[in-house]
């Protein structure tokens, strides 16, 4: 995988909902994977890419091949969270997004992670990303 030329991160904010916490009042770990999607969609939107358009117009799916999250500090109900997302690397077949999660009030880094995605067709078989998307994903 070659390095992407896109280095600018997108940031989005959300507030922890009660339903996202466990019995201890701490954000349930799987919600960070959902928040990764929130960050990824907003990063793509900021780059002029809408997932829906890629899927319906070009038949391109971003299939998760790997996901990782490192939990550093707990988030709790009603905390405001800042998600920082960027493209770490991309080529016509694979893209890697990286994420950082912060507590807005304290600035505490809550978690870090990454996801790797294959570009696939409607048959969920790997395929090359159409060239019209390359500049938006930083692919030369």
N, C-alpha and C positions, 0 to 999 in steps of 0.2 A: 504494500500500500504506500503510495507516495504522499508527501505532505500536501495539504490543501493550502491554497493561497488566501483563503478566507480566514482571518484571524479575529475579526470583530465579533464579540459575543453579543447575544441578545439577552435581555433581562426581562423577567416577568415576575409579578407578585401575586400571591394568593394568601388567603387566611385559612388557617387550619379549622376545619369543621369538626364538630363533636363526633360525627360518624366516622371520621378518619383516625380516631384514637382507640386505644385498647383499654382493657380494664384498669390499667395503671395510669390512664390519662395521658399516655405518650402516643405520638403518631405511630400507627401500625406500620411495620417496616415495608410492606408491599406498596404502600401509598407513594413511596419515593419513586417507584417504577412508573406509576401513573403520572406523577409530577414531571418525570423525565419526558413523557410524551407531551405534556403541556409546554415545556421549554422547547422541545424539538419543533413542534408545530409553530410556535411563535417565532423561532429563529428562521424557519423556512418562509413564513409569511413576511418577515422583515426583508428577506432576500428576494421577495417577489414570487415565491413558489407557494401554491396552495396544494396541500395533499390531495384534496378532492379532485382538483383539475388534473393532477398527474394520474390519478387512478381512473377517472372516467374518460378523460380526453386522450390519454396516451397509454392506458393499460399498465402503468408502472406502479408496483407495490414496493414498499420498503419493509422487508421481512426481517424481523429481529433474529440475528444469528447468535448474539451473545449480549448479556447484560451483567453489569457489576455495580454494586453499591457498597461503599465503605461508610459506616455510621460512626460519627464522632461525638455527637452531643444530641440529647433528645429535644424534639419539638413537642409542644403541647397545644391543647385546645385553645383557639383564638389567637395564637401567635401569628404574626405576619411573616411570611417566608418570601425570600427573594431567590429566584432560580436563575442562575447564570448558565447559559448554554452556548457552545461553540462547536465548530467542525474541527476536529483534530487532524483528520486525514480523509482523503477521498480519491477514488479512481472510478472508472466507468462501471465497475461491478460491485463495489463495496464502499460504504461510508461509515466513519466513526464519529459519533457525537460525544462530547464530554460535558459534565454537569457539576455545578457547585450549588449547594443549598445553604442559605444564610438566614439567621434570625435577624429581621430588620431592626428590631429595637436594640439588641445588644451587639450586633455585628458578628456574632458567633458563627463559625463555620460548623454546620450541622452534619453534612454528609458530602461525599464526592462520588462520582460514578461515571460510567460510560456505557454506551450501547453501540454495537456494530450491526449494520443492516446490509442485507443483500438487495440489490435491485432485481425484482422479479416481474414476470408477466402475469396476466390473469390466471394462468395455469399454475402459479406459484413455483415456477421453474426459473432459475437464475437467467437473467438477460442483461445485456448492456444498456446502460442509461442512454436515452436519446441525447444526441449532442447539443440540442437546444438548451438543455439543463446544465451542461458542464460549467459554463461561467458562473452560474448562481451557486453551484456547489464547490467552486474553486478548482475545477478539474481542467488541466491544460490540454 
